[in-house]
Amino acid sequence: MTARSEIRIEPISAGHIEGFHKALDTVAREREYLSLLEAFPLEETRAFVFGMIKGGNPQFVALADGKVVGWCDISRHAFPSHAHTGRLGMGIIPAYRGQGVGRRLIDATLRASRDVGIERVELSVHADNSRAIALYEKVGFVREGLARKSFHIDGRYKDAIHMAFFHE
Ligand SMILES: CC(C)(COP(=O)(O)OP(=O)(O)OC[C@H]1O[C@@H](n2cnc3c(N)ncnc32)[C@H](O)[C@@H]1OP(=O)(O)O)[C@@H](O)C(=O)NCCC(=O)NCCS
C-alpha cells in the first residue's frame, strides 16, 4: 500500500475525471455509506466536474501514484437565498481509509470553501458511520438533527444525522 506521505491532495482537473468517477463508483457500490448506489454515467460525471470547476465550487482529489483514491467537494446551493451554503460530499476507496487522507481532504476543501465565500457547510451522514462522524466533529461540524429511517436499502433502514459547519 502507498504510504500516507506519498498521497497528494490536489484541486480536481479534467485529467482526474475518470479516476474520480471510478472512485465514486467503488464507494457507491459498497451500498453502505452514500445515497448514490452507483456513479452516474461518465459523461454526466464529466459535466458535473466541469460545472464544479466553472462555478468555483471546491473539489479536491487524493492521488496515490497519480490514481484517484478519494475526493471531497462542496456544492454551493443554487437558490440565491441559500447561496451562502454549500453541501459537502466525500469518500475514499477502502484500502486508503483510516490513514489521515480524509482529514487532509476535508481540511483543503473547507479552506477553499471559505476562500469562495461559502459561510455554512452542511452534510448528512448515516448514523452508524462512526468514522465519518468522528472526522466531521474533529474539524468542527456540529449535529443539527436526526432524520429517522432516512436511508432504505436491501431491506435495511438507517437514520441520518444532519451536521453543519460555519466559517467564523
Ligand atoms: C469517512 C472517511 C471520508 C474518513 O476518511 P479517513 O481517511 O478514513 O479518516 P481519517 O484517517 O482522516 O480519520 C479521521 C478521524 O476519524 C477517526 N477514525 C478513524 N478511523 C475510525 C474508525 N474506524 N472508527 C471511528 N473513528 C475513526 C479518528 O478520530 C480520526 O482522527 P485522528 O486521525 O485524529 O485520530 C472515509 O473513511 C470514507 O471514505 N469512508 C467511506 C465513505 C464515507 O463514509 N463517506 C462519507 C459519507 S457522509
The ligand as an SDF file (V2000), in Angstrom:
LIG
                    3D

 48 50  0  0  0  0  0  0  0  0999 V2000
  -15.3000    8.7690    6.2200 C   0  0  0  0  0  0  0  0  0  0  0  0
  -13.9670    8.8960    5.5140 C   0  0  0  0  0  0  0  0  0  0  0  0
  -14.0410   10.0020    4.4610 C   0  0  0  0  0  0  0  0  0  0  0  0
  -12.9310    9.3110    6.5850 C   0  0  0  0  0  0  0  0  0  0  0  0
  -11.6600    9.4310    5.9980 O   0  0  0  0  0  0  0  0  0  0  0  0
  -10.4090    8.5820    6.5510 P   0  0  0  0  0  0  0  0  0  0  0  0
   -9.2240    8.9610    5.7610 O   0  0  0  0  0  0  0  0  0  0  0  0
  -10.7920    7.1490    6.5850 O   0  0  0  0  0  0  0  0  0  0  0  0
  -10.3190    9.1700    8.0250 O   0  0  0  0  0  0  0  0  0  0  0  0
   -9.0160    9.6870    8.7520 P   0  0  0  0  0  0  0  0  0  0  0  0
   -7.9560    8.6410    8.7100 O   0  0  0  0  0  0  0  0  0  0  0  0
   -8.6780   11.0480    8.2410 O   0  0  0  0  0  0  0  0  0  0  0  0
   -9.5560    9.7650   10.2440 O   0  0  0  0  0  0  0  0  0  0  0  0
  -10.2890   10.8400   10.7010 C   0  0  0  0  0  0  0  0  0  0  0  0
  -10.6790   10.6270   12.1440 C   0  0  0  0  0  0  0  0  0  0  0  0
  -11.6660    9.5880   12.1980 O   0  0  0  0  0  0  0  0  0  0  0  0
  -11.4600    8.8170   13.3730 C   0  0  0  0  0  0  0  0  0  0  0  0
  -11.4180    7.4270   12.9690 N   0  0  0  0  0  0  0  0  0  0  0  0
  -10.5530    6.8180   12.1280 C   0  0  0  0  0  0  0  0  0  0  0  0
  -10.9090    5.5340   11.9710 N   0  0  0  0  0  0  0  0  0  0  0  0
  -12.0080    5.3450   12.7290 C   0  0  0  0  0  0  0  0  0  0  0  0
  -12.8670    4.2420   12.9840 C   0  0  0  0  0  0  0  0  0  0  0  0
  -12.6370    3.0520   12.3880 N   0  0  0  0  0  0  0  0  0  0  0  0
  -13.9340    4.4200   13.8080 N   0  0  0  0  0  0  0  0  0  0  0  0
  -14.1590    5.6110   14.4090 C   0  0  0  0  0  0  0  0  0  0  0  0
  -13.3930    6.6900   14.1680 N   0  0  0  0  0  0  0  0  0  0  0  0
  -12.3360    6.5570   13.3610 C   0  0  0  0  0  0  0  0  0  0  0  0
  -10.2350    9.2640   14.0410 C   0  0  0  0  0  0  0  0  0  0  0  0
  -10.6730   10.0810   15.1280 O   0  0  0  0  0  0  0  0  0  0  0  0
   -9.5410   10.1170   13.0200 C   0  0  0  0  0  0  0  0  0  0  0  0
   -8.9100   11.2040   13.5700 O   0  0  0  0  0  0  0  0  0  0  0  0
   -7.3800   11.0520   14.1190 P   0  0  0  0  0  0  0  0  0  0  0  0
   -6.5470   10.6340   12.9270 O   0  0  0  0  0  0  0  0  0  0  0  0
   -7.0510   12.4300   14.5940 O   0  0  0  0  0  0  0  0  0  0  0  0
   -7.4200   10.0230   15.1800 O   0  0  0  0  0  0  0  0  0  0  0  0
  -13.5290    7.5570    4.8490 C   0  0  0  0  0  0  0  0  0  0  0  0
  -13.3200    6.5750    5.8510 O   0  0  0  0  0  0  0  0  0  0  0  0
  -14.5110    7.0590    3.8190 C   0  0  0  0  0  0  0  0  0  0  0  0
  -14.4460    7.4360    2.6820 O   0  0  0  0  0  0  0  0  0  0  0  0
  -15.4510    6.1960    4.2320 N   0  0  0  0  0  0  0  0  0  0  0  0
  -16.4250    5.6120    3.3170 C   0  0  0  0  0  0  0  0  0  0  0  0
  -17.2730    6.6570    2.5910 C   0  0  0  0  0  0  0  0  0  0  0  0
  -17.9310    7.6320    3.5420 C   0  0  0  0  0  0  0  0  0  0  0  0
  -18.2670    7.2850    4.6570 O   0  0  0  0  0  0  0  0  0  0  0  0
  -18.1200    8.8750    3.0700 N   0  0  0  0  0  0  0  0  0  0  0  0
  -18.7670    9.9000    3.8690 C   0  0  0  0  0  0  0  0  0  0  0  0
  -20.2350    9.7970    3.7140 C   0  0  0  0  0  0  0  0  0  0  0  0
  -21.1060   11.0520    4.6700 S   0  0  0  0  0  0  0  0  0  0  0  0
  1  2  1  0
  2  3  1  0
  2  4  1  0
  2 36  1  0
  4  5  1  0
  5  6  1  0
  6  7  2  0
  6  8  1  0
  6  9  1  0
  9 10  1  0
 10 11  2  0
 10 12  1  0
 10 13  1  0
 13 14  1  0
 14 15  1  0
 15 16  1  0
 15 30  1  0
 16 17  1  0
 17 18  1  0
 17 28  1  0
 18 19  1  0
 18 27  1  0
 19 20  2  0
 20 21  1  0
 21 22  1  0
 21 27  2  0
 22 23  1  0
 22 24  2  0
 24 25  1  0
 25 26  2  0
 26 27  1  0
 28 29  1  0
 28 30  1  0
 30 31  1  0
 31 32  1  0
 32 33  2  0
 32 34  1  0
 32 35  1  0
 36 37  1  0
 36 38  1  0
 38 39  2  0
 38 40  1  0
 40 41  1  0
 41 42  1  0
 42 43  1  0
 43 44  2  0
 43 45  1  0
 45 46  1  0
 46 47  1  0
 47 48  1  0
M  END
$$$$
